[in-house]
């Protein structure tokens, strides 16, 4: 580090500082009678102290600066990314990977660290910032790992990336199309075995997530066989240890694939487990992929949703497509004048721009009131706002101007009727605008605002989406039209409609489910995958059914072997939340408990954890993919036996070199504390010596 002085005034001004110090000291000590009897050296010391003190003070008045120049040398960074998925541990390579490869990897890292900074990561479906050689990842997503490295090391001196994998991908995009923003060469270590082994396996099972009691549902099983021409097997489906369907298999060639169709009858309500397995053939490479368990939720009936509209509108198509993507619901759409069905058949009615300005729907609303059906109003230009005010108890719209505002949503953090994902909240930050009526809004007591209106850049208190929270007859109102644009934007940004579907499902679930009032209510999904964390939410109500979160809430999760896992919920603003972590696949039940005002309240339920089987379905390494990644990114693919050569290859590259950079900082000397204490010390010493010798 270099240190320099920088002056705002010419350097020769320092002569005046010295002169000023000499002048002050001479005037003070030239005829000082108090020190006639003191030793001659004491006067000289006092003169020198006063001279230095005054000179320093006057020097600081020139506003001098200290210039720090700090030079640093950044070694090139070698990023090592290790595949930690299950497919790495194949039958004929597992021992090598767990022992020999682990030692060679440590030696390679040690060799590279002599000249480079080595940052180590491991990945499967997600990436972590440390090397993990447990090889228990359930999926492989190379594209995500490379993307995360690109984002994390942008504008850093990355010399090279080393990717160690078997090239088997079963999640995410094809990694050869991931743009290498860092422009660093990518070297690959090709693990696994490309040899095709004798194997019979269940490649894929297609089935519905739900079925209806006493109905039949289809199961399609795709079976693969390698190098087993002329062999025989049997494909069997069983439930509770009893075989319920089977088909004989004759393998016709060495690279054989065939689809088998089954029709199974749903005979019991609830989540049902079905085991699908292939009878083994001698000499198979592995038996892990001969069996697959599936779970199907058998329910009594499907909920029906009715869409009624004053006229055709793209909002209706967007809502209908969202509802149709969920097998739990059936949806019918009609123009209000054409509807002649039975309202008793429906669990929820959407009313798009109804009541309308041009229609008389008094009979419809009388029937809706008679059946106490939940309603969801969508307000548009054709809506009769006066009639709307009389049909719902959420918001009153007055003094309409006949115009509309372009509004975007923002989430009301105080909303507690149900929860949504952080991804959905984030999506509303850059969402397409809707058309809301330009009028006065008055929110009625008991209403719960889910979304508020943002007009331009101003967050207002005007409601955009709100509910009445009435458990006996729920209602909701969307005070704008145009949500079809949200569905299109969701696909444009995320290449799917998941966030829009979540938005629609959440409000349907809240409005259509007539919940029994419970003092303790636990909310969780019906199913998870085994690589997902299990989460719960809970709500506690007092005797007046007011939401509280003072008591502790405990939950016990029990697996099929009756092993119990106990947890305590964390308290949020007005509810409870629990992240229980990752569990093995299987069927689980839970019982939550809390105590309030001397009473104990319980809530029970169940959920399913589905296995992730991609890593045992395909175990043939894809070295061509790894070679393609290296070739496209100015690198080389090597086998584990020659992985130590990577250090030499990288060392020969002229573009992998250290970068030196300087950091310059300026600091006013008057801000340096040590100078202040130096001057204070000098003046204090002078005062002490003068006082001790009779002066002052």
N, C-alpha and C positions, 0 to 999 in steps of 0.2 A: 504494500500500500504506500503510495506517494503522498506527501503532504506539502502544500504550497500556500503562501500568503497572497491574497488578492486585495488590492486597495482601491477604494472609490476615488481617492485623491492621489496626487503625485507622491512617490516614495520619499522624495526629499523633504516633504512636510514633517517627517519624523525628526528632523533637526530641531524644529520648533518645540517638539515634545521634550527633547533632551534639554534644550535651553530653558524651557519653562520649569522643568524639574530642578535644574541647577539654580535658577533664580529664586524659587520658593525656598529651597534648602539654605541658600546663602543668606537670604533676608532673615530667616528664622534663627540661624546659628552663628551669625557673624559677631554679635555682641550680646551673647546670652550669659548674664552674670550668675545665673543659678548653678552653672557647672564649673565655676572657678576652681573648686577643690576636687573636682572629679578627674579621673585619669584622662589623659589626652585621647586615648583610643576610643573612649566612650562617645565623645563628641563626634568623632569621625564615623563611628557606626551609626549613630542617630542621623547624621547628615546623609549617609548612604541610604538608610532605610527610607527617609523622607524623599530623597531624590528618586529612588526606584518607584515608590508609591505614586508620586505626582506624575512621573513619566508614563507609567502604565495607564493611569486615569486619562491623561491627555491623549495617549495613543488610542484608547478605545473610542474617544470622541471622533476619530477619523474613520469610524465604521469599518475596521478591517475584517476581512472574511478569510476563513480557512477552507481551502479547496482540497478535498479528499479524492484521490484517484485510486480506485481499487480494481485491480485486474484479476480476473478469474478465468480459469481454463476448464471448459466443460468437456469431459471425456465423451466419446460417442456412446450412445445407449443401445445396448443389444436387448431386445424384448423377446423373451422366451415364453411361448404359449404351449402348454401341455394339455393334450386331450385327456380328460379324466372320465370318459364314458365306459360303460360296461363292455362294449364290443371290443375294447382293447385286449381284454383277458380271454382270448380264444383258447381252445383246448390245447393247441400245439405251440402257443406263444406265451401263455400265461406265466409260466415259471421264469422264462427269460425276462419278461417285462417286470415282474415283481422283484427280481434279484439282480441279474446282470445289467439290465437296462437302467435300473435305478442308480447303480454304481457309476455307470458310464455317464449318465446325465450329471451327476455330481462332479465328476472329473472335468466334463466339458464346461460347466459353469465356473469351476475353479480356474481353468485355463483362460477362459474369456475375461475373468475378473482381473487378470494381470494387466490388461490394457484397456478394458472397457468397463462401463457401468452396466451391470446385468440386472434387469428387472424381470421377475418371474411371475407368471400367471398360470392358472389352470382353468379349464372350462368344460362344460357339458352343454346343458341348455342355457346356463348363465356363466359369467366369468367371475373369478375371484382373484385377489391380488396376492396369491401365494401358490407354491407348487403343492399339489395334492396328488398322490399316487395311490389312492384307495380304489380308483376305477369303479365307482358306484353310481356315476351319473346315468340318468334314465333316458336322456336324449342328447343328440349332438347338434350344435348350431355353430358351425365355423364362421358363418357370415356375421353373426352377432359379435363373436370374439374379435374379429378383424375390425368391425365397425367401432367397437368400444376402444380398441387400441388407437385407431385413427383419431377419435375424438379426444382421448386423454393425452396424446403426445403431440398435438398440433403445435407447431412452432418450437418444438424441442429438437435437439440434435440426435435423432434416431439414426444409428448407423445401419442396423439390419433387424429384421424380424425372423425368428426361428419358430416354425410351427411344427410341433410333433403330434402326429395323428395317424389314424388308419384310413382317413379319407371317407369314412362312412358318415353321411349326413342324413338326418331324418327330421330336421326342424330348420325353419328359416329359409332364406334364399340361397341360390347357388353361389358359393363364395368367389367363383371366378369373375362374377359381375360386380363385386364390391370394389369401388374405386379406391385406389391406394393414394390417399391424400398426402401421406408422409413422403411419398416417392422413395421409400426405403426398399432395398431388395428383400425379398421373402424367400428364405431357405426352408425346406421342409424335410422332416425326418419321417420316413415312411414306416409306420408300425403295422402290425397285423400280418395276415396271410391272404394272398390273392388266390390260393388254390381252392378250387371247387370241391367240397367234401360231399360224401354220401350223406344225404339228410332228407328227412320228411318233416314238413313243418306246416303250421297254420300261418299263412301269410297275412291274412286280414279277415276280420269279422265285421259284417255290416248288419246293424239292427237298429230299431227305433229305441229311443230313450224311454218311452212310456208305451204302455198298452192298456187296453180297457178290459175290465173283468168279463169273462166268458166269450171274449172275442179271440180270434187267432191273429198272430202277428208273425211276420217273416224274419228268418235269420239266414243270411247268406254267408257261407264260409268259403274262403279262397285258399286252396291247398296247393303247395309247391312240393316238388320232389326232384332231387339232384342225384344222378348216377344210380338210380334204383329201377331201371327198366325191368319189366316183367315181375316185379314184386307186388304183394297184395297187403292191404291194410283195411281198417274200418274206421269210419268217422262217426263218433257217438256224442249225443247231447244228453246230459243227465241233470237231474234236479233232486237235491236232498238224497244223493246216493242211488237214485232210481233212474235207469235209462228210459228216456221218453222218446228218442228218435235215433235212427242210425242209417248209414248208407255204406255199402261195400265200395272199396277203392281198388282199381286195377291200374297200375302205373305203366303207361304205354311207351314212354321214351325216357331218356336220361335228363331231359330238361323239360319237365312236365308240370303243367299248371291246369287246374280245373276248379270251377265254381260249383258249389253244392247248395241247393235251396231246401229250406225246411219251413214248415208251417206249424207253429207251436200254439197251443191254447193256453190263455191266461186264466188260471183257476183260483188264484188267491190274491187278495188285495195286499199291497205293500211292495217293498223292494225285494225282488226275487232274483236269486243267484242261479245261473245256468252254467254248467261246466261243459266245455267242448274239448274233446281230446281224440287223438289219433292213436290207434294201436301201434306199438313200436315195431320196427324192423331191425333185425340184427345188423350191426355194423354202422348204425347211425352216428354221425359226428357229435350230435348233442340231442338230449331229450327235453331240454328246457323249452323248446319251441313247439313241442307236441301238444301242449294244452293251453287253453285260454278260458278264463272266467269272464262272463259278462253279467251285467246287472240291469234289470228292467223294472221300472216303477209301474206297477199295475194299479190303476185307479178305477173308481166306480164309473165316472163319466167325465166328459170334457166340458169345460165352461164355454158358454157361447156369448159372443160380443156382437152387438148390433150397431151398425153405422148408418145413421140417417142424416140426410143433407137436403138443403133447399135447392141445390143445383150441383152439377158435376164440378169437381175441384181436385187438383193434384194432391192436396193434403190427404184426401180420403184414400188415394192409392198408396201413399207413403205409409199411412197408419195400417192399412189392410195388409200390406206386404210384411210389415214388422210383426203383426199379430200372427200371420200365417207361418212365420219362421219358428214358432213355438208350438209343439204338439199338444200342449196343455189347453190350447184355446182353439175354438172354431169361430170364424167371423163371417157375418153376412152384411152386405152393403146395399142400401136402397135409397132412391129418392123418396122423400117423405110422402109424396102424393101416391107413390106406387106400392107402398108397404101395406100388405094385408095379412101379415103373419100374426103369431101369438106372442105377445110380450112376455108371457110366463116362461117361455123357453130360454130367456136371456138373463145373464148375470150382470150385465152392464150395457148402457146405451150411450153412444157418442152422438151428440147433436151438433152438426156442423152448420153454423149460421141459422140455427133454429132456436127460438122463434124468429121467423123471417118477417120482413116488412110487408111482403105480398101474400102471405099465407095465413090461413086460419087453422091452427092446430090444437084447438081447445080440447077435442076428444082425445087426441094423443096424450096430452098432458094430464088429462083426467085419469086415463088408464095408467100412466106412469106413476101418478100419485097413489092410485089405488093399490098397485102392486109394490109400492115402495122400492122401485128399482133405482140403483145408483145411477147418477147422470154425470156426463162430462160435456160441458158446453165449450164450443170453439167459436169465438166471436169474429165476425167479418163484416164487410160492407153491407151485406143483406140482412144482418141481424137487427131485429127490433129491440133497441136497448130498453125501452120502457117496459115491454113485456118480459124481457130478461130479468129486470129488477124484481119482478113479482114472483119469478119461478125459482130463485135461488137466494140463499142468505149469506153470501160470501162478500159481494161487493156491489155497490150501487154506482151506476154511471149516469151522470146528469150533465145538462147543458151541452149536448153534443154539437159540434161545429160542422159536422158533415164531412170533415177531412180526416186524414190518418197521419200518424207519425211513424217514421222508420225507427224501430226500437230493437235493441239486442238485449239478451238476458244477462243478469248476474245473480249468483246464488245468494239466498238469504241464509246467513250462518246460524240464525236462530231457529230454522226449520227442523222439526224433530219427528215428524210423522213416519218417515222412512229415510233410509240412507242411500246415497249413490256413491259411485266410485270417484276417486280423485281424477282419473282420466276424463270422466264426463264433465266434471267441474272445469277442468283445464280447457276442454274443447270449446267452452262458451266464451273464452277470451277473444277468439277470432272467428266468431260465427256469423253467418249471414243474418241480415236484419229481417224482422217481421213487420207486418202492417197492423198497427194498433189504433183504435179510434181516438180521435183528438177530442177529449172531453174531461170532465172532472171525475175523479175516482174517490170513493169513500169506502174504506174497508170496514166491514161490520164486525161487531164483537164475536169472538170465537173463531174467526177465520185464521187460517194458517197460510202464510205466503211462502211459496216455494221459490219462485223466481220474481225478481223485480225488473222494472224497465230501465234500460240505459239509453238515453236519447243523446245521440252524438257522443260526446265524451263525459256526459254528466250522469252520475248515478242518482236516480230519483227514488222516491218512496212509492211510486205508482206500482201496483201489482201487475205482473204479467201472467203468472200461473199460481193459482191459490186453491185451497180446499177448505171445507167447512169443519172437518174433524168430527162430524156427527157419526157415532157408531151405529145408530139405528138406520139412517139413510145418508150415505156419503154422497157428496157432490164435489165436483171440481170445475174450474173455468179457466180456459186459456184465452186471454184477452187480446188475441191477435191471430192472424192467419198467415200461412206461408211456410209452415214447418217442413213442407216437402223439400225446401232448399237445404235444410239441415241434414236430411238423409243423403242427398247428393254430395254435399260437402264432406260428410263422414266417409263416403266411399272414395272421394277424391284425395283425402288426406291419408286414410288408413287402409284403403283397398278392401274395406268391408263395411258392413252396416251395424257393427256391434254396439257402438255408443248410442246411435239413434234407437236401436232396438231396446237397449237398456232403459233409455228414457221412457219409451212407451210401456215396456213391461212393468216398470216400477209403479207408474201411476195406475195401470190396470190392476196390478196386484193389490194396491192399497184400496182402490175403489170397489173392486168386485168381491173381496174377501170380507165376509161378515164375521168379524172376530168376536169370540166370546170374551167378555170382560174378565181379565185375569190380573191379579196383583203383581205377578211375576211373569214376564214374557221373554223367552229366549229366541233370537233370530239367527239362523244360519242357513247356508245352502244345503240342498239335499245330497249333493255329490261333489267330490273333489278328486283330483288326480294325486297320485302318491308323491309327486314332486312339488305339490302346492302346500303352503302353510294353511292350517285349519284356523278359521276365525269365527268368533261368536260376537253377537251384540245382545244386550239385555236391557229391559226396562222394568222399573219397579213403580207401582202405584200405591198410594196410601188408601185408607178406607173411603175417602171422598173421590178416589180415582184421579188424584193429582199426581203428576210425575215427580218422583223424588229420587235422590241417589245417595242418601245418607247411610243405609245399611250395607254391609258387605254381602256380596253375592258369590256363592261357591258353586262349582260344577264338578261332577264326576263323570268321566267318559269311560265306558266299558266296551271292550272288544268282544269278539265272538268266543274267545277262550275265557271270558269272565275276568280278565285282567283289568284293573281299574287305574285310571289316571286322574289325579285331583288337581284342580286349579282354582285360583281366585281371580275374579274379574277386576280390571282396573277401572276406576271411575273417570268418566268424561264430564263435560259441562253439565249435562242433565240425564245421563244414561250410563251404560257400562260397556266395556269392550275387552276382548280377550284374543290374543294370538297364541294358540296352543302349539304351534310348530308343526312339524311334519310327522305323519303317522304311516305305518305300513298299510298296504291295501287290505280292504276287508269291510265288513259291516260293523258299525259302532252305534251304540245307544248312549244317551246322556240324560242326566238328571241334575237340574239346577235347584238351588235352595237358598232362601234368605229368611231373615227374621225381622219383622217390623211390628212395633207396638205390642210385643208379646205373642204375636202369631207367626207361625211358620208357613211359608208359601213355597210351592214346588212347581216346576215345569219340566216336562219330559219330551224327548224326541229322539230322532235317529238320523244318521247320515251315512253315506257310502264313500269309500275311498277306492277309486278305480286304479288298477295297475297300469303302468306305462311299459309297453312291451316292445317298443321299436328296436331297442338295442339287442334283443335276442332273435328278432325276425331276420335281420340281415347281418351276417358276420363275415362276409367276404370283403376284404380290404379293397379300397379304391385308390390304388397308387397312381392311376392315370390322372385323377383329379388333382392330387398333390403335385404331380409333375407339371400339370397345366398351370396351377397357381404359381409355381416357381418360375416357369418359363415366361409367363405374362408379367412378372414383377422382377425380372433381372436377377433371379436367384437360381439355386440348384437343389434338386432333390437327392437326398442320400439315404442309404439304409442304416439301421442302427449299428451295424458292424463298422461302419466308416464314419460315424457321426463326429469323431474327434477331429476329422479333417476340416470341419466347419470353421474352427478357429483359424486355421491356416488360410482358408479361402477368404474369410472376412479380412484377415490381416493384409492380404495382397491388394485389396481394393483401395484405389486412390481417393474414392469419394467417401470413405469411412475415416474421418479424421477429427481431431479435437478442434474445438472452436474457442478462441480467446476473445473475451469482451471486457470492456472497461466500464465501470460505473463511477460517474463523477457526481459529487455532492458538495454543496456550499453551506457553510454554517457561520453565522455572525459570532465573532469572538466574544462579544459582550454577553452572549447567551451561555458561555461556558462557565459552569459553576466553579471549577477549580481556580479560574482567574479571580472571581469574586472573593473566594476564601483566601487567596494569596494576598490580595490587596488588604482585606480585613485583618489578616494575620500580621502583615507588616505594620499597619497603623496601630494595631493593638500592642505589638511589641514596643513600638516607639513610645506609646502612651505609658506603658508599664515602666520602662526604663526612666523616662522623665519624672514620673510620679515618685519612683523609688529614690531618685536623687534630688528631690525637693523642688522640682519644677511644677508648673500648673498650680 
